[in-house]
Amino acid sequence: MAAAAHAPSAPPRRYGGASAQERAQQRRQRLMEAAFEVFGQQGYRQTTMRLICAQARLADRYFSEHFASTHDCYVAVHQRACEEAAQVVEQAIRSLPGDLLLRARGGLTAFFEHVRANPLRARILILDSSASGLSAQNRVDQQYAFLIDLLKARFRQRYPKAHNKPKLEYVVSGCIGMINHTVMLWIERQFCDPIETVVDHSFYAWIGLDTWLSKLDSEAP
């Protein structure tokens, strides 16, 4: 007997013109936006799943579709904030001529302006990153990983004989650590100092780095 023909499967049901996957993505976006507001206003330690869901106007059960815990949600929000900051800084750097110091100052200025523009972002990106348990390496990897490759290329051009003498990870991590402490103090002081002041007090490290690497380059055989 011939096998019975199989009827074609019905297409996935759509509600309001959106598939189940699209609706899930929309819910995740709403949860992420709500989490940004709640983490930014309440802080990492005071934020709960229910506060996020209430802000998103979604039932609690939808939270577990996308996040294993409130901490997991914070990591996702923090990651997005890092990516946005990186894009702002990278755009500023790439818009300037290739001189390392000029680009460093432009990148610093763009970063400080980006942080100051939104107090919620400042709290998520800077103030609560330590309280959340993210390690220093996690924060460096998330916030500034793109800088390592960019700096390697610039160091190679500016210091052809010494670009690989220092361990770049230590150099970049040291500069970034100083920037983080500076911007944290600036936030805690409610941005009371002009942006030029905090840029100047971060830029001197790049001037010292340029002096050091120039010396290594001139002394290289």
Steps between C-alpha positions, in 0.01 A plus 500: 500500500633843414600714792243758595588847383598735778311825516728804497567632848317814596712815524575628852208691642550875513339740744475865412715433194795364704629145530571335836873566453440864415278543804768343721756741358266790565454388861876474547541852364233628738668323792841641405361853478318459829808352666708797386253734669475298822871420538581863421253637755507239778852363465621143466432390857144636519379379162278192486338294228157626599606864478632440149186314392278770649694765309471294181131423570562132444410198712783360712507175302637678194813605687626140526462458123802725454693529827611245757507758779497870573879491487486342156271781391740761639790343311299527176410864568857581599629330186270709283608817679864404442439440132329836463786677679755318285320607184498863612870496585600310188305737279672798664843340461451405136372847411832657602839498324726204573713663771483283813482784752241695306283191472550414867377841607205482262406156627523611863283803433238291321493246785457757776230682302318171442502414871389846608212507250294243693519445878334157463773394260766635734373284784473182294821543307726627777365521854334159533736288290710411805200440727362259242794265540635552148875453517739769386590282202132456410455875502812562293401231250149640465572870503829540322594185310470685169775740612766231519505425127469867415790593727717219369465640151575856613794393715645311205485814287625747760763283670617254231796377707330488840130434438525146641741571788240558775222252569209682343241343727672649807540838333139522386359356826702750702377796300143374506513442875605861548221622271242294688609638837498853362152474350369328815619791714353744249162325515503490880568875498198542271713614206592818685828549309508605134555217257829659389631451854432128516632453147822685590546287812463181298695613197829542684532121517495482120764774482719296735437187292603684184818623667588152624438322171681772304804442723483123450470554126801731482712259705407189301778360276 
